[in-house]
Structure formats: structure tokens, C-alpha cells
Amino acid sequence: MRHVRSALAVFQGQAEDLSRIFAAACRDIVENLAVSSGSVWFFDDEGRTIECVALFDARDARLLQGTYLREADCAPYFNALKRDHRVVADDARTHPSTRGLGVYLLHRDVHSLLDHVVCADGRPVAVLCCEQAARPRHWSDDDAAYLQQMAITLGVAVDLLAQQRRRAG
């Protein structure tokens, strides 16, 4: 979590600080779990759409954003996130919770997904994602524990920003 620690060290409670923390988390995920990409997706107010706010792709070292996934298009995935707060799909193309993401998976050549919900103020606000492209990957308990810890860390950062805004407002 080297990149996240650095970003948190200079956190001043501003939205742009949070963007840097998300980008840092994506880089840490890629480096520490040796995956193809790491990303952060935020739920809309109704929890029916997630938007990618940061995605670091190790294949070309680019930071991307702006993709949307809608519950109407992949209900089993959203149901799994709401029910279990995580998705572990060694074979994302056939897993019951993720096969509905087919177009996204094929476009990015994703074979395996490990996702964890980020909670702030006791409610789901985002999804932290690991993707393995080109080949399937078996996710270990250590992989899942690492991603859960990162999700908790990001949740604390979101809470800190909300507290800062309440104090300022």
C-alpha cells in the first residue's frame, strides 16, 4: 500500500486528494497483487449504476476513467455485491455473478475478477476491483484479504472527506 500511504500522508480533505488516493490504490493493487488492472467504481445515489473513477492498467501503464456499468444490464453482479460485499470470480466469463458483464470482459480481455465493496458512513459507496486479463487466475485468501483491507482504507478516506465537508459547511 505504498502509493496509498503516500497519498494519505498529504490528504487535506479535498475531493482532488481523494482522486489521488483512488489512483494510488489502483497502482498498489496492480503492484502488490500482480494483476492486469486495479480500479475504483463509485455507486450512483440509487446504487444502480457504478462509474469507473480510476483504473490503472498495467499492460500500458495508463490511468483511465469514465466507464459505466448498470444494474439493469448485469443484475447478478450487483446482487452479489449487495449481498456479499465482494465477488470472487476465478473465471469471470462463466461465474454466475459476472458472466452478465460479458461485453466489458471481452472488451478488456478480462478472465478473472476480484471485487470488494467500499463502505463509508456505514453504506456502500464504491467497488474496488482487480482484473486479470489474458488468462484466468485463482484468487487466494491472501488476495481477498488484501483487497478487503484496501477497501477499508478507501472507506476511511471517503469518511474523512465527508467529515471535512461537514465541518466546512
Sequence and secondary structure as in RCSB ss.txt:
>XXXX:A:sequence
MRHVRSALAVFQGQAEDLSRIFAAACRDIVENLAVSSGSVWFFDDEGRTIECVALFDARDARLLQGTYLREADCA
PYFNALKRDHRVVADDARTHPSTRGLGVYLLHRDVHSLLDHVVCADGRPVAVLCCEQAARPRHWSDDDAAYLQQM
AITLGVAVDLLAQQRRRAG
>XXXX:A:secstr
 HHHHHHHHT  S HHHHHHHHHHHHHHHHHHHT SEEEEEEE TTSSEEEEEEEEETTTTEEE   EEETTT H
HHHHHHHHHSEEEETTTTT TTTGGGHHHHHHHTEEEEEEEEEEETTEEEEEEEEEEESS     HHHHHHHHHH
HHHHHHHHHHHHHHHHHH 
